[in-house]
Amino acid sequence: MKTVLSAIFCLLLSFTAFSQVKIGQHLDDDNIPIQTLLNAPVKKANINDFKGQVVLLEFWATYCGPCITAMSHLQELQKEYKDKLRIITVSDEKESRINKFIENKPSNLWFAVDTANLFQQSFPLRTIPESVLINKNGIVVAITEPQNITKQVIADVIADKKIDLPLKDDNMVVDPYAAYFPADSATQNLFVLQPEIKGLNSSRKNYNNNKAFYGRRLTIINFPLMDLYRIAYGDISYRRILDLTSKSDSIEARRMYCMDIIVPTAADLLPTLKRELKAKFDLQANFEKRIKQVYVLSIADTSKISHLKPSTAQAYKFSGGSGSFNGIHIKLNDIAAYLEKYGIIKVPVVDETNDTHYYDITFAYLPEKTGDLEDVLLSLGFRLTKTEREINILVFK
């Protein structure tokens, strides 16, 4: 969870905390009610069923990029230690969604479905992925991130050796924006820059649903400096950035910051942010033309495009992530931006549809199923083509 994309693809989850388990605590059946198991020989399980085995609980979701990345590592661990280790993934998504994931990504892991969040409420959890490691005696020995669970760690726990892994200690403030960045709606000018807030994931708030601050306020929690510049220069995607700073400069540029900016009008926001950053830091950023490998979004079937729903809404509205797109009052270039900025496509995506109309477009696909995105786009009348183009790249020096 080191990048903002990771933060976009690992959403903040709001779980009610009660009787939260801590490291060193013994788990019993009341702590972890595993009511629905998939990809397993049994449909339900109790903690006592795993006595004598090391258990790794992996909290995840199909829309969480780092969670999916961790899956192959977890499968290797399960294969290596066989019956000495039982890895159970835990998600609050619907059983049908998890079944589709398993169908397209066969796995040796067990999948627990917890749509009521009963299981997850036992742990100090606000962000995913999160790994909870339990020894053979049912005692929690680690609450950490999946990259810390190595083969040697599992071997040590199996051998009853003591381990000491970094604690994933989530900040449990329900609304960190209100708590750390209070502001009166009448405020016209404000720029606040603060150090990292420990225990919070990277996130941002654009105030699209706030009439007083709409378009003229932006609050950011735990972003590296380069990301503040990236936003100031037009919210450029990571696919269009080139870092030419020295190693020491890069360390400073990646230091985490929190920021709150309020300006009189939406037109003032990015110019003011750019000016404030230039005044406070030595980092230089400029656009340069570079030839890059890209995907081009174009129209494959004009008859299908003509059947897209024209928008009668007055304002842009978007929700979605890995596997879904729901856009109100959007242009077709917003689809290209979604594919690029959400990391769906790993290179820049260039819009060459030459269509400036506004539409209401919704579609869903299975990110784990090869070719499903392309098939869904084709059904809407779009084509994705891999090629090269000369594009603007934001270069840091």
Sequence and secondary structure as in RCSB ss.txt:
>XXXX:A:sequence
MKTVLSAIFCLLLSFTAFSQVKIGQHLDDDNIPIQTLLNAPVKKANINDFKGQVVLLEFWATYCGPCITAMSHLQ
ELQKEYKDKLRIITVSDEKESRINKFIENKPSNLWFAVDTANLFQQSFPLRTIPESVLINKNGIVVAITEPQNIT
KQVIADVIADKKIDLPLKDDNMVVDPYAAYFPADSATQNLFVLQPEIKGLNSSRKNYNNNKAFYGRRLTIINFPL
MDLYRIAYGDISYRRILDLTSKSDSIEARRMYCMDIIVPTAADLLPTLKRELKAKFDLQANFEKRIKQVYVLSIA
DTSKISHLKPSTAQAYKFSGGSGSFNGIHIKLNDIAAYLEKYGIIKVPVVDETNDTHYYDITFAYLPEKTGDLED
VLLSLGFRLTKTEREINILVFK
>XXXX:A:secstr
  SHHHHHHS        S   TT B  TTT  B  EESSS S B GGGGTTSEEEEEE  TT HHHHHHHHHHH
HHHHHHGGGEEEEEEE S HHHHHHHHHHS  SSEEEE TT TTGGGS  SSS EEEEE TTSBEEEEE GGG  
HHHHHHHHTT             S HHHHH    TT   EEEEEE  TT   EEE  TT TTTTTTEEEEEEEEH
HHHHHHHTT   GGGEEE   HHHHHHHTSEEEEEEE SSHHHHHHHHHHHHHHH    EEEEEEEEEEEEEEES
 HHHHTTSEE   SS EEEEETTEEEEEEE HHHHHHHHHHTTSSSS EEE       EEEEEE  TTSTTHHHH
HHHHHTEEEEEEEEEEEEEEE 
